[in-house]
Structure formats: structure tokens, C-alpha cells
Amino acid sequence: MAKWLQAALHYIPSWLEFQLRASGQPGCSIAVAYRGRVVLERAFGLANCQTGEALTPRHCFRVASHSKCFTAAGIMKLRELGKLRLNDSIAKYVAGLHPRIARASISQVLSHGAGIIRDGDDCSYYYDRRPFPTADELLGALKDPPLIKPNTRFKYSNLGFGLLGLVIEATTGAPYTAWIKREIVDAIGLRETMPDMPIPDGKLFAQGHTDDLLLGKRAVVPGDYVTGALTSAVGFVASASDLASFFSQLSPRAQTSVISAASRRKMTRSRWRSLHSSLNNRYGLGTLIGTVNGWNWFGHSGGLQGYVSRTKMLAAHDLTVCVLANSVSTVRWNSGSTGRFIFCEHSVKEGLHLPDCRTGTTDGGACGARSISSRWEPPWWLLIRAWKILFWMPANFG
């Protein structure tokens, strides 16, 4: 293992633990896989603020749009088996759609290029105001025309990936959850990944949490809802180590995988640029694609009420990082700790003369009202900062 990676694996857990305490976030789990093997898995904080249950690496989270990568892998496997083609129209497998949606190809839907609306006219199921849509309700929403002309630009759509779940059911004759669990999840050997709720008895599950901005304390989001016809878009539940393992075997360089190297190359090849992303991200077939410090990565992010997650895989370096958090919080700005972050990052760049991140203190516990005079980092920033630390190190250690 390269010296820079050893240094990163040693430092990042201490840094994340400090950030978690300084921010008052409930919990955070990280896993790093190198050459297909998990070399780091750590968890910090609480799985449930009400009960005080400690978070462990074995806890599963709702991983939201990471589900799309499993669905895409399932579609690619069916293609390899000769059950479908990527240029087949959706109408070949699912009836009752608006004609323009029906004419869209599987490839266009996989790459968010079919112009389909993101969540429909009523997406209150994301806020527990009603159940997630059934297959009939999904089809009802897809009777309306697409928002933009297909194959003209990127248009992210959860309903589109719900539609791909129906394609898999029509092709296999089995429920999506049963087929994807057997042919993708179990075939890879993932033991802490489920397509949707409920999860088996004995599996540990991290509860989601609200922000504390209004109440001064966090409320627990149970996260035990069933995602219905959108399971193929947002339903999956998994641990950080399982997600790291899954994305590792999706690398075109992986020695073993549930799908062929040719299929993996197709999945991770850029099809569209996300016009509204400040990070200049692109999209392949069910995968986000981008560049960090000149290194190309693929992966995905996810967010549901009470949860946020991100995974990135750098195929050229056989390296995968996954971070899961059980809260979605508001950014609060203060220049004080911003300066500390700059110092910390500058120290990494200049040769790892790092501050001791274990000495930070806050007033109040992870889930209670608290008073802290410096900026704290929400989960998205934890992920971004961890990545910056990790990928600045090669320049110093070679």
C-alpha cells in the first residue's frame, strides 16, 4: 500500500470523529476499499439520538439514489443474458405510457436523457405525507408528456428509474426486489445490503435525524418506510463497507464482478454533463462521474429525509471511499473554523504536520441543543473535505 494512502487511512478517522463532535451531527460511517478489499471501516456517533444507541460499522443506512447503480447493474446483466438491448424502446416492456416516453430507449432512461419529470406533481412521500407510489400510480404519472425532448440534455428523474424497475420485472417475471437481491446483491456477496424495507431481524439500522435549527434538538426519522415502485430509484439500505465493495467490483479494472468489463465500461462512460452542478459532474448509465485533483472517479450520491451519502471510486488507483451520515443539516457559516480547516488542509499539503483533531470540544451532546461559536460542517461537507484530504496526499508522498 502506498505511503500516502497509509497516512490518509490513519488520519481521516480522527478528523471525521472531531468534525462529528464539533458539528453535533448524530452519526457518520466511512469505509475505504483498496484493490477490492475493505481496508478501513469506522463509525462515529449515534445510530439513534433518542435511545443513545452507538453507531457501528455494521449499521445500515438508507442510501437513496445509490439504488440507481444497482438497478443499472441489473439492466446490464439482463443485456448480457440477451433479455434486452439498451436501444430497445421502453414500450417493448411497459405499456400505458405517454407516447413520447414510450419511444424513449432504455439507454436514455438509464442516463437521465429521456426528459422524464424528476418526481411528478406530488412528491410528498419524501416527507412522510403519503406512501411512496405504487406501480399503477407511477404509470399514471408517466401518462403525462416528458418535460423536455428526449435525448437533448440531462434531466434527472427518479420516476425514470422507477420505470426501469418495471422493465426488470417485465423481463424477468419476478418482483424487482427479489430479482435484484438474488442476481446482483447476493451474487456479489453483500450481506448488509437490502433493496428496501423491511430488513431482516438482527440487522442493525441507523435512524435518520432532522436538523436542530427550529427545535434546538433533533427529531428521529425512523426511515423504515417502503419505497414502492421507486425502490429501483431510491429504496436501497446498506452499510458503508458493502457500498464500497459494490462500487469496487464495478470498476472496469476489477478482476471479478457480477457483470462484464464491457458492461462496466459502458456504465462508467460519460453520457451527459449535469448543467446545474457546480462540481461539473457528468452522468453515465446509472453512475455519477467526475474528477478530483485530476483523478477521474465514478460513483453516486444519495439523500432522503434524515440521511445523506456519497461514494466515489477511482478506477486508476483501485480506490473506493464511501461516507454515510444519518442527518441532513443546514450549513452555518463562521470564519473561525473555516480558518482551521484551511490550516488543516494546508498542513496535509505541506507534509502532514497535522493538528491533533481529538482535542476539539463543544457544548452539549451530539443530539441536544448546543452552543458553538465556530462553523460546523454538515454531512455533505464532511464528505467533500474527507475527499480533499485523501486526494491531496499523493502530491506529497508520491
KEKE-205449 format. One record per residue: x, y, z of N, C-alpha, C in turn; residue number from 1. Coordinates in steps of 0.2 Angstrom, whole numbers. Layout:
KEKE-205449
GUNU   npx   npy   npz  capx  capy  capz   cpx   cpy   cpz num
GUNU     X     Y     Z     X     Y     Z     X     Y     Z NUM
...
***
This chain:
KEKE-205449
GUNU   npx   npy   npz  capx  capy  capz   cpx   cpy   cpz num
GUNU     4    -6     0     0     0     0     4     6     0   1
GUNU     3    11    -4     7    17    -5     7    21     2   2
GUNU    12    25     3    13    28     9     8    33    10   3
GUNU     6    37     5     1    42     6    -6    39     8   4
GUNU    -7    33     5   -14    30     7   -14    28    15   5
GUNU    -8    25    17    -7    23    24    -8    29    28   6
GUNU    -5    35    26    -6    41    30   -13    44    30   7
GUNU   -17    43    25   -24    45    24   -28    41    29   8
GUNU   -27    34    28   -31    30    32   -30    31    40   9
GUNU   -24    33    42   -23    34    49   -26    41    51  10
GUNU   -26    46    47   -28    52    49   -36    54    48  11
GUNU   -39    51    43   -46    53    42   -50    51    47  12
GUNU   -50    45    50   -54    44    56   -54    49    61  13
GUNU   -48    51    63   -48    56    69   -51    62    67  14
GUNU   -50    64    60   -53    70    58   -60    70    58  15
GUNU   -63    64    55   -70    64    55   -73    64    62  16
GUNU   -70    60    66   -73    60    73   -73    67    76  17
GUNU   -68    71    75   -68    78    78   -73    82    75  18
GUNU   -74    81    68   -79    85    65   -86    83    67  19
GUNU   -87    77    68   -94    75    71   -95    78    77  20
GUNU   -90    78    82   -92    81    89   -92    89    88  21
GUNU   -88    92    84   -88    99    83   -95   101    80  22
GUNU   -98    97    76  -104    99    72  -110    97    76  23
GUNU  -110    92    80  -116    90    84  -120    85    79  24
GUNU  -117    83    74  -120    78    70  -121    72    73  25
GUNU  -127    68    72  -128    62    76  -123    56    74  26
GUNU  -122    55    68  -118    49    67  -115    49    60  27
GUNU  -110    46    59  -106    45    52  -102    39    52  28
GUNU  -103    36    46   -99    29    45   -95    30    38  29
GUNU   -89    27    38   -85    28    32   -82    21    31  30
GUNU   -81    19    25   -77    13    23   -73    15    17  31
GUNU   -67    12    16   -62    13    11   -60     6     8  32
GUNU   -61     5     2   -59    -1    -1   -53     0    -6  33
GUNU   -48    -4    -5   -42    -3   -10   -41   -10   -13  34
GUNU   -40   -10   -20   -40   -16   -24   -45   -21   -22  35
GUNU   -51   -19   -21   -56   -24   -20   -57   -26   -13  36
GUNU   -53   -24    -8   -53   -26    -1   -55   -20     3  37
GUNU   -59   -21     8   -61   -15    13   -55   -15    18  38
GUNU   -51    -9    17   -45    -8    22   -47    -3    27  39
GUNU   -53     0    27   -54     4    33   -62     4    34  40
GUNU   -65     3    39   -72     4    41   -72     7    48  41
GUNU   -75    13    49   -76    16    55   -83    19    56  42
GUNU   -85    19    62   -92    23    63   -91    27    69  43
GUNU   -94    33    69   -94    38    75  -101    40    77  44
GUNU  -102    42    83  -108    45    85  -113    40    86  45
GUNU  -119    42    85  -125    38    87  -129    36    81  46
GUNU  -132    30    82  -137    27    77  -144    30    79  47
GUNU  -145    32    85  -152    34    87  -151    39    93  48
GUNU  -153    45    92  -152    50    97  -156    49   103  49
GUNU  -162    46   102  -167    46   107  -165    40   112  50
GUNU  -162    35   109  -160    29   114  -153    29   116  51
GUNU  -149    33   112  -142    33   114  -138    27   111  52
GUNU  -141    24   106  -138    18   103  -132    20    99  53
GUNU  -126    17   101  -120    19    97  -120    16    90  54
GUNU  -117    20    85  -116    18    78  -110    14    77  55
GUNU  -111     9    74  -106     4    72  -105     3    65  56
GUNU   -99     0    62   -99    -1    55  -104    -6    52  57
GUNU  -107   -10    57  -112   -14    55  -119   -11    54  58
GUNU  -120    -5    55  -126    -2    55  -127     0    47  59
GUNU  -134    -1    45  -136     0    38  -139     7    38  60
GUNU  -139    10    33  -142    17    32  -147    16    25  61
GUNU  -151    21    25  -155    22    19  -150    26    14  62
GUNU  -148    23     8  -143    26     4  -146    29    -2  63
GUNU  -153    29    -3  -156    33    -8  -154    32   -15  64
GUNU  -152    37   -18  -150    36   -25  -144    32   -27  65
GUNU  -141    29   -22  -136    24   -24  -140    18   -27  66
GUNU  -146    17   -25  -150    12   -28  -150    12   -36  67
GUNU  -149    18   -39  -149    18   -46  -143    14   -49  68
GUNU  -138    13   -45  -132    10   -48  -133     2   -48  69
GUNU  -137     0   -43  -139    -7   -43  -144    -9   -48  70
GUNU  -148    -4   -49  -153    -5   -55  -150    -5   -62  71
GUNU  -145    -1   -63  -141    -1   -69  -137    -7   -70  72
GUNU  -134   -10   -64  -130   -16   -65  -135   -22   -67  73
GUNU  -141   -21   -64  -146   -26   -66  -148   -26   -73  74
GUNU  -149   -20   -76  -151   -19   -83  -145   -22   -87  75
GUNU  -139   -20   -85  -133   -23   -89  -132   -30   -89  76
GUNU  -134   -33   -83  -134   -41   -83  -139   -44   -88  77
GUNU  -145   -41   -88  -150   -43   -92  -148   -43  -100  78
GUNU  -145   -37  -101  -142   -36  -108  -137   -42  -110  79
GUNU  -133   -43  -105  -128   -49  -106  -131   -55  -107  80
GUNU  -137   -56  -104  -141   -63  -105  -145   -63  -111  81
GUNU  -145   -57  -115  -149   -57  -121  -156   -56  -120  82
GUNU  -158   -53  -114  -165   -52  -112  -168   -46  -114  83
GUNU  -163   -41  -115  -165   -34  -118  -159   -31  -121  84
GUNU  -160   -25  -125  -155   -21  -128  -156   -14  -125  85
GUNU  -150   -11  -125  -150    -4  -122  -154     1  -127  86
GUNU  -154    -1  -133  -158     4  -138  -165     1  -139  87
GUNU  -167    -4  -135  -174    -5  -135  -179     0  -133  88
GUNU  -184     1  -135  -189     7  -133  -192     4  -126  89
GUNU  -194     8  -122  -197     6  -116  -204     3  -117  90
GUNU  -207     5  -122  -214     2  -124  -214    -5  -125  91
GUNU  -208    -8  -127  -207   -15  -128  -208   -19  -122  92
GUNU  -208   -16  -116  -208   -19  -110  -214   -17  -105  93
GUNU  -215   -10  -106  -220    -7  -101  -226    -3  -106  94
GUNU  -232    -5  -104  -237    -2  -108  -240     4  -104  95
GUNU  -244     8  -107  -248    13  -104  -245    20  -103  96
GUNU  -239    21  -106  -235    27  -105  -237    32  -111  97
GUNU  -235    38  -109  -236    43  -114  -232    41  -120  98
GUNU  -234    42  -126  -231    40  -132  -223    42  -133  99
GUNU  -222    49  -131  -215    51  -131  -211    47  -126 100
GUNU  -213    46  -120  -210    42  -115  -209    35  -118 101
GUNU  -214    32  -121  -214    25  -123  -209    24  -128 102
GUNU  -207    29  -132  -202    29  -138  -195    29  -135 103
GUNU  -194    32  -129  -188    33  -126  -184    26  -126 104
GUNU  -178    26  -126  -174    20  -126  -172    18  -119 105
GUNU  -170    12  -117  -168    10  -110  -162    14  -109 106
GUNU  -157    15  -114  -151    19  -113  -152    26  -111 107
GUNU  -157    29  -114  -159    36  -112  -162    37  -105 108
GUNU  -166    32  -103  -168    32   -96  -163    31   -91 109
GUNU  -158    26   -93  -153    25   -88  -148    31   -87 110
GUNU  -147    35   -92  -143    41   -92  -146    47   -91 111
GUNU  -153    47   -89  -157    53   -87  -157    57   -93 112
GUNU  -158    54   -99  -158    58  -105  -165    58  -109 113
GUNU  -170    55  -105  -176    54  -108  -181    60  -107 114
GUNU  -179    65  -103  -183    71  -102  -189    70   -97 115
GUNU  -189    64   -94  -194    62   -89  -194    67   -83 116
GUNU  -200    69   -80  -200    73   -74  -197    70   -68 117
GUNU  -194    73   -64  -190    70   -58  -194    66   -54 118
GUNU  -199    69   -51  -203    66   -45  -211    66   -46 119
GUNU  -213    69   -52  -220    70   -53  -223    76   -49 120
GUNU  -230    77   -50  -233    83   -47  -233    83   -40 121
GUNU  -233    77   -36  -234    77   -29  -228    72   -26 122
GUNU  -223    75   -24  -218    71   -21  -218    71   -13 123
GUNU  -224    72   -10  -224    72    -3  -222    66     1 124
GUNU  -222    60    -3  -220    54     0  -213    55     3 125
GUNU  -209    59     0  -202    60     3  -202    63    10 126
GUNU  -208    66    12  -208    69    18  -214    66    23 127
GUNU  -215    59    21  -220    55    26  -227    58    25 128
GUNU  -229    62    20  -235    64    20  -240    59    16 129
GUNU  -237    54    13  -241    49    10  -236    44     8 130
GUNU  -239    37     7  -235    32     5  -231    33    -2 131
GUNU  -226    30    -3  -222    30   -10  -227    27   -15 132
GUNU  -227    29   -21  -231    27   -26  -231    20   -28 133
GUNU  -237    17   -29  -237    10   -32  -236    10   -39 134
GUNU  -235     4   -42  -234     4   -49  -239     7   -53 135
GUNU  -245     6   -51  -251    10   -55  -250    17   -55 136
GUNU  -248    20   -49  -248    27   -48  -242    29   -52 137
GUNU  -236    26   -52  -231    28   -56  -233    28   -64 138
GUNU  -236    23   -66  -238    23   -73  -243    29   -74 139
GUNU  -247    30   -69  -252    36   -70  -248    42   -71 140
GUNU  -242    43   -67  -238    49   -68  -235    50   -75 141
GUNU  -233    44   -77  -230    44   -84  -234    44   -90 142
GUNU  -241    45   -89  -245    46   -94  -244    53   -97 143
GUNU  -241    58   -93  -240    65   -95  -234    65   -99 144
GUNU  -233    70  -104  -228    70  -108  -221    72  -104 145
GUNU  -216    70  -107  -209    72  -104  -208    79  -104 146
GUNU  -205    82   -99  -204    89   -99  -200    92  -104 147
GUNU  -195    89  -107  -191    91  -112  -190    85  -118 148
GUNU  -188    87  -123  -187    82  -129  -182    77  -127 149
GUNU  -184    71  -128  -179    66  -126  -172    66  -130 150
GUNU  -167    65  -127  -160    64  -130  -158    71  -132 151
GUNU  -159    76  -128  -157    83  -129  -152    86  -124 152
GUNU  -154    84  -117  -149    86  -112  -151    82  -106 153
GUNU  -147    82  -101  -148    79   -94  -154    81   -91 154
GUNU  -158    77   -88  -164    78   -84  -165    73   -79 155
GUNU  -162    74   -73  -163    69   -68  -170    67   -66 156
GUNU  -171    60   -66  -178    58   -65  -178    52   -61 157
GUNU  -181    52   -55  -182    46   -50  -188    42   -53 158
GUNU  -193    45   -57  -198    41   -60  -195    37   -65 159
GUNU  -190    40   -69  -187    36   -74  -184    29   -72 160
GUNU  -181    30   -66  -178    24   -63  -183    19   -60 161
GUNU  -189    22   -58  -194    18   -56  -197    14   -62 162
GUNU  -197    17   -68  -199    14   -74  -194     8   -76 163
GUNU  -188     9   -74  -183     4   -76  -184    -2   -71 164
GUNU  -186    -1   -65  -188    -7   -61  -194   -11   -64 165
GUNU  -199    -7   -67  -204   -11   -71  -202   -15   -77 166
GUNU  -197   -12   -80  -193   -15   -86  -190   -22   -83 167
GUNU  -187   -22   -78  -184   -28   -75  -189   -33   -73 168
GUNU  -195   -31   -70  -200   -35   -68  -203   -38   -74 169
GUNU  -204   -34   -80  -207   -37   -86  -202   -42   -89 170
GUNU  -196   -41   -89  -191   -45   -92  -190   -52   -88 171
GUNU  -190   -51   -82  -188   -57   -78  -194   -61   -75 172
GUNU  -200   -58   -75  -206   -61   -72  -206   -62   -65 173
GUNU  -201   -58   -62  -201   -58   -54  -201   -51   -51 174
GUNU  -203   -51   -45  -203   -44   -42  -196   -41   -42 175
GUNU  -196   -34   -43  -189   -31   -43  -185   -33   -37 176
GUNU  -188   -32   -31  -184   -33   -25  -181   -40   -25 177
GUNU  -185   -45   -27  -182   -52   -26  -177   -53   -32 178
GUNU  -178   -51   -38  -173   -52   -43  -166   -49   -42 179
GUNU  -167   -42   -40  -161   -38   -39  -157   -41   -33 180
GUNU  -160   -43   -28  -157   -46   -22  -153   -52   -24 181
GUNU  -156   -57   -28  -153   -63   -29  -148   -62   -35 182
GUNU  -149   -59   -40  -144   -58   -46  -139   -53   -45 183
GUNU  -140   -48   -41  -134   -43   -40  -132   -43   -33 184
GUNU  -136   -42   -28  -133   -41   -21  -130   -48   -19 185
GUNU  -134   -53   -19  -132   -60   -16  -126   -62   -21 186
GUNU  -126   -61   -27  -121   -64   -32  -114   -60   -30 187
GUNU  -114   -54   -28  -108   -51   -26  -106   -53   -19 188
GUNU  -111   -55   -15  -109   -57    -8  -110   -52    -3 189
GUNU  -114   -47    -5  -116   -42     0  -121   -44     5 190
GUNU  -119   -44    12  -123   -46    17  -126   -41    21 191
GUNU  -125   -35    20  -128   -29    23  -131   -24    18 192
GUNU  -134   -27    13  -137   -23     8  -144   -26     6 193
GUNU  -149   -22     7  -156   -24     5  -159   -19     0 194
GUNU  -163   -22    -4  -166   -17    -9  -171   -12    -6 195
GUNU  -174   -14     0  -179   -10     3  -181   -12    10 196
GUNU  -185    -9    13  -188   -11    20  -193   -16    18 197
GUNU  -194   -21    23  -191   -21    30  -185   -25    29 198
GUNU  -180   -24    33  -174   -28    33  -174   -34    38 199
GUNU  -170   -39    37  -171   -45    41  -169   -43    49 200
GUNU  -172   -48    53  -171   -47    60  -164   -48    61 201
GUNU  -161   -44    66  -154   -45    68  -150   -40    64 202
GUNU  -152   -37    59  -148   -32    55  -149   -25    59 203
GUNU  -143   -22    60  -143   -15    63  -145   -10    58 204
GUNU  -149    -5    61  -151     0    56  -150     7    60 205
GUNU  -147    12    56  -146    19    59  -152    23    58 206
GUNU  -155    26    63  -161    30    62  -159    37    59 207
GUNU  -163    40    55  -161    46    52  -163    52    57 208
GUNU  -161    58    56  -162    63    61  -163    70    57 209
GUNU  -168    74    60  -169    81    57  -163    85    59 210
GUNU  -163    91    56  -159    97    59  -162    99    65 211
GUNU  -158   103    69  -160   105    76  -161   113    75 212
GUNU  -162   115    69  -162   123    68  -168   126    72 213
GUNU  -174   122    71  -180   125    74  -182   123    81 214
GUNU  -180   117    83  -182   115    89  -177   115    94 215
GUNU  -171   116    92  -165   116    97  -163   109    98 216
GUNU  -166   104    96  -164    97    96  -166    93    90 217
GUNU  -163    87    89  -165    83    83  -171    79    85 218
GUNU  -175    78    80  -180    73    80  -178    67    76 219
GUNU  -180    61    78  -178    55    75  -183    54    69 220
GUNU  -180    52    63  -183    50    57  -183    42    56 221
GUNU  -188    38    58  -187    31    58  -184    28    52 222
GUNU  -186    30    46  -183    28    40  -185    21    38 223
GUNU  -190    18    41  -192    12    40  -198    11    34 224
GUNU  -199    16    31  -204    16    25  -202    12    20 225
GUNU  -207     9    16  -206     5    10  -207    10     4 226
GUNU  -203    10    -1  -202    14    -6  -206    12   -13 227
GUNU  -210     7   -12  -214     5   -18  -211     4   -24 228
GUNU  -215     8   -29  -212     7   -36  -206    11   -37 229
GUNU  -204    15   -32  -197    19   -33  -191    15   -30 230
GUNU  -192     9   -28  -187     5   -25  -181     5   -29 231
GUNU  -182     5   -35  -176     4   -40  -173    11   -41 232
GUNU  -176    16   -38  -173    23   -39  -170    25   -32 233
GUNU  -173    24   -26  -171    27   -20  -172    22   -14 234
GUNU  -173    15   -15  -175    11   -10  -170     8    -6 235
GUNU  -164     7    -8  -159     3    -5  -157     5     2 236
GUNU  -155     0     6  -152     0    13  -146    -3    13 237
GUNU  -140     0    15  -134    -4    15  -129    -1    20 238
GUNU  -124    -4    22  -118    -2    26  -113     1    21 239
GUNU  -109     5    24  -104     9    20   -99     4    17 240
GUNU   -97    -2    21   -92    -7    18   -95   -10    12 241
GUNU  -102   -12    13  -105   -15     7  -105   -11     1 242
GUNU  -106    -4     2  -106     0    -4   -99     1    -7 243
GUNU   -94     1    -3   -88     2    -5   -86    -5    -9 244
GUNU   -88   -10    -7   -87   -17   -10   -90   -17   -17 245
GUNU   -97   -15   -17  -101   -15   -23   -97   -10   -28 246
GUNU   -95    -4   -27   -93     0   -32   -86    -2   -34 247
GUNU   -82    -5   -29   -75    -8   -31   -76   -13   -37 248
GUNU   -81   -18   -37   -82   -23   -42   -85   -20   -48 249
GUNU   -88   -14   -48   -90   -10   -54   -84    -7   -58 250
GUNU   -78    -7   -55   -73    -4   -59   -71    -8   -65 251
GUNU   -70    -5   -71   -68    -9   -77   -62   -13   -76 252
GUNU   -58   -11   -71   -51   -14   -69   -52   -20   -64 253
GUNU   -58   -21   -61   -59   -26   -56   -58   -33   -59 254
GUNU   -55   -38   -55   -54   -44   -58   -60   -49   -58 255
GUNU   -65   -47   -53   -71   -51   -53   -77   -46   -52 256
GUNU   -82   -48   -55   -88   -43   -55   -94   -47   -57 257
GUNU  -100   -44   -55  -106   -48   -57  -108   -46   -64 258
GUNU  -105   -41   -67  -106   -40   -74   -99   -40   -78 259
GUNU   -99   -40   -84   -93   -40   -88   -89   -33   -88 260
GUNU   -83   -33   -90   -79   -27   -90   -82   -23   -95 261
GUNU   -85   -25  -101   -88   -21  -106   -94   -18  -103 262
GUNU   -98   -21  -100  -104   -18   -97  -102   -12   -92 263
GUNU   -96   -14   -88   -94    -9   -83   -91    -3   -86 264
GUNU   -88    -4   -92   -85     2   -96   -91     6   -98 265
GUNU   -96     3  -101  -102     7  -103  -105    11   -97 266
GUNU  -106     8   -91  -109    11   -86  -106    17   -84 267
GUNU   -99    17   -84   -95    22   -81   -92    27   -87 268
GUNU   -95    27   -93   -93    31   -98   -98    37   -98 269
GUNU   -95    43   -98   -99    49   -98  -104    50  -104 270
GUNU  -111    51  -102  -116    52  -107  -118    60  -107 271
GUNU  -119    63  -101  -122    69  -101  -118    73   -96 272
GUNU  -117    80   -97  -115    84   -91  -121    87   -88 273
GUNU  -120    87   -81  -125    90   -77  -125    98   -77 274
GUNU  -130   101   -80  -129   108   -82  -130   112   -76 275
GUNU  -133   110   -70  -134   114   -64  -129   112   -59 276
GUNU  -124   108   -60  -119   106   -55  -113   110   -55 277
GUNU  -112   113   -49  -106   117   -48  -100   113   -48 278
GUNU  -100   107   -47   -95   102   -47   -93   100   -54 279
GUNU   -97   102   -59   -95    99   -66   -96    92   -67 280
GUNU  -100    89   -63  -101    82   -63  -105    80   -70 281
GUNU  -104    74   -72  -107    71   -78  -111    64   -76 282
GUNU  -114    61   -80  -118    55   -79  -117    50   -84 283
GUNU  -116    44   -82  -116    38   -87  -122    34   -87 284
GUNU  -122    28   -86  -128    24   -86  -129    22   -79 285
GUNU  -132    26   -75  -134    25   -68  -128    27   -63 286
GUNU  -123    30   -66  -117    32   -62  -116    40   -63 287
GUNU  -114    43   -57  -111    49   -57  -104    49   -59 288
GUNU  -101    54   -63   -94    54   -65   -91    61   -64 289
GUNU   -85    61   -62   -82    67   -61   -74    67   -60 290
GUNU   -71    72   -58   -64    72   -57   -62    76   -51 291
GUNU   -57    73   -47   -55    76   -41   -47    77   -41 292
GUNU   -44    83   -41   -37    84   -42   -34    80   -48 293
GUNU   -38    80   -53   -35    77   -59   -36    69   -60 294
GUNU   -40    66   -54   -41    59   -54   -48    58   -56 295
GUNU   -50    54   -61   -57    53   -63   -60    48   -58 296
GUNU   -66    49   -57   -70    45   -52   -77    43   -55 297
GUNU   -80    38   -53   -87    37   -54   -90    34   -47 298
GUNU   -96    35   -46  -100    33   -40  -107    36   -40 299
GUNU  -109    38   -34  -116    41   -34  -116    44   -27 300
GUNU  -122    48   -26  -123    51   -20  -130    50   -18 301
GUNU  -133    51   -12  -139    50   -11  -142    54    -5 302
GUNU  -148    56    -5  -151    59     0  -159    58     1 303
GUNU  -161    56     7  -168    55     9  -169    58    16 304
GUNU  -175    60    18  -176    63    24  -172    60    30 305
GUNU  -167    63    32  -164    61    38  -157    57    36 306
GUNU  -155    57    30  -149    53    28  -146    57    22 307
GUNU  -139    56    21  -136    59    16  -130    54    15 308
GUNU  -128    53     9  -122    48     7  -119    50     1 309
GUNU  -112    47     0  -109    48    -6  -103    43    -6 310
GUNU  -102    40   -12   -97    35   -14   -94    37   -20 311
GUNU   -87    37   -20   -83    38   -26   -78    33   -27 312
GUNU   -77    30   -33   -72    25   -35   -67    28   -40 313
GUNU   -61    27   -39   -56    29   -43   -53    23   -46 314
GUNU   -55    21   -52   -53    15   -55   -45    15   -56 315
GUNU   -42    20   -58   -35    20   -60   -31    19   -54 316
GUNU   -34    20   -48   -30    18   -42   -33    13   -37 317
GUNU   -38    10   -40   -42     4   -37   -44     6   -30 318
GUNU   -47    12   -29   -48    15   -23   -56    17   -22 319
GUNU   -59    15   -17   -66    17   -16   -67    20    -9 320
GUNU   -71    26    -9   -72    29    -2   -80    30    -2 321
GUNU   -83    28     4   -90    28     5   -91    32    12 322
GUNU   -95    37    12   -97    40    18  -104    41    19 323
GUNU  -107    38    24  -114    39    26  -115    43    32 324
GUNU  -121    47    32  -122    51    38  -130    50    39 325
GUNU  -132    50    46  -139    50    47  -142    56    49 326
GUNU  -140    62    46  -144    68    47  -142    72    40 327
GUNU  -147    76    39  -146    81    33  -147    88    37 328
GUNU  -142    92    37  -142    98    41  -140   104    37 329
GUNU  -142   110    40  -141   116    37  -134   119    38 330
GUNU  -131   122    33  -124   125    34  -125   131    38 331
GUNU  -120   132    43  -120   138    46  -112   140    46 332
GUNU  -112   146    44  -105   149    42  -102   153    48 333
GUNU   -96   152    49   -92   156    53   -85   156    51 334
GUNU   -81   161    51   -74   161    48   -69   158    53 335
GUNU   -71   157    59   -66   154    64   -64   147    62 336
GUNU   -69   142    61   -66   136    60   -65   135    52 337
GUNU   -67   140    48   -65   139    41   -58   140    41 338
GUNU   -55   145    45   -48   145    45   -44   139    48 339
GUNU   -47   136    52   -44   130    55   -44   124    49 340
GUNU   -50   124    45   -50   119    40   -44   121    35 341
GUNU   -43   127    33   -38   129    29   -31   127    31 342
GUNU   -30   128    38   -24   126    41   -23   119    41 343
GUNU   -28   115    42   -28   108    42   -26   105    35 344
GUNU   -30   108    30   -29   106    23   -22   108    21 345
GUNU   -20   114    23   -13   116    21    -8   112    24 346
GUNU    -9   110    30    -4   105    33    -3    99    30 347
GUNU    -9    96    27    -9    90    23    -5    91    17 348
GUNU    -6    97    14    -2    98     8     5    99     9 349
GUNU     7   102    15    14   103    16    18    98    19 350
GUNU    14    92    21    18    87    23    15    83    30 351
GUNU     9    84    31     6    81    36     8    83    43 352
GUNU    10    89    44    11    92    51     4    94    54 353
GUNU     0    89    56    -7    90    57    -9    92    64 354
GUNU   -14    95    65   -16    97    72   -19    90    75 355
GUNU   -19    90    82   -22    84    85   -30    86    85 356
GUNU   -34    82    80   -41    84    80   -45    81    85 357
GUNU   -42    77    90   -45    74    95   -47    78   101 358
GUNU   -44    84   101   -45    89   107   -50    94   106 359
GUNU   -54    94   101   -60    98   100   -65    97   105 360
GUNU   -68   103   107   -74   102   112   -80   106   109 361
GUNU   -86   104   112   -92   108   110   -96   108   117 362
GUNU  -101   112   117  -105   112   122  -112   109   120 363
GUNU  -113   103   124  -119    99   123  -117    93   119 364
GUNU  -122    88   119  -121    82   116  -122    82   108 365
GUNU  -121    76   105  -122    76    98  -129    77    96 366
GUNU  -134    76   100  -141    77    98  -145    82   102 367
GUNU  -142    85   107  -145    91   111  -144    97   108 368
GUNU  -148   102   111  -146   109   109  -139   111   111 369
GUNU  -135   115   108  -128   116   109  -127   123   107 370
GUNU  -121   125   110  -118   132   108  -111   131   106 371
GUNU  -110   133   100  -103   133    97  -102   139    93 372
GUNU   -96   142    94   -95   149    91   -92   148    85 373
GUNU   -90   142    82   -87   142    76   -91   138    71 374
GUNU   -89   138    65   -93   135    60   -93   127    61 375
GUNU   -98   124    59   -98   117    59  -100   114    52 376
GUNU   -98   108    51   -99   105    44  -105   100    44 377
GUNU  -109   101    39  -115    96    38  -112    90    34 378
GUNU  -116    85    34  -113    79    31  -110    80    24 379
GUNU  -113    84    20  -110    85    13  -103    87    13 380
GUNU  -102    92    18   -95    95    18   -90    90    21 381
GUNU   -93    86    26   -89    81    29   -86    76    23 382
GUNU   -90    74    18   -88    70    13   -83    74     8 383
GUNU   -85    80     7   -80    84     2   -73    85     5 384
GUNU   -73    87    12   -67    88    15   -63    82    16 385
GUNU   -66    76    17   -63    70    18   -59    68    11 386
GUNU   -63    69     6   -60    68    -1   -54    72    -2 387
GUNU   -55    79     0   -49    83    -2   -43    81     2 388
GUNU   -44    79     8   -38    77    12   -35    71     9 389
GUNU   -39    66     7   -37    60     4   -33    61    -2 390
GUNU   -35    65    -6   -33    66   -13   -27    71   -14 391
GUNU   -26    75    -8   -20    79    -8   -14    76    -6 392
GUNU   -15    70    -3    -9    67     0    -4    64    -6 393
GUNU    -7    61   -11    -2    59   -16     3    64   -19 394
GUNU     1    70   -19     6    75   -21    12    76   -17 395
GUNU    11    74   -10    16    75    -5    20    68    -4 396
GUNU    17    63    -5    20    56    -4    22    52   -10 397
GUNU    19    54   -16    21    50   -22    18    44   -23 398
***
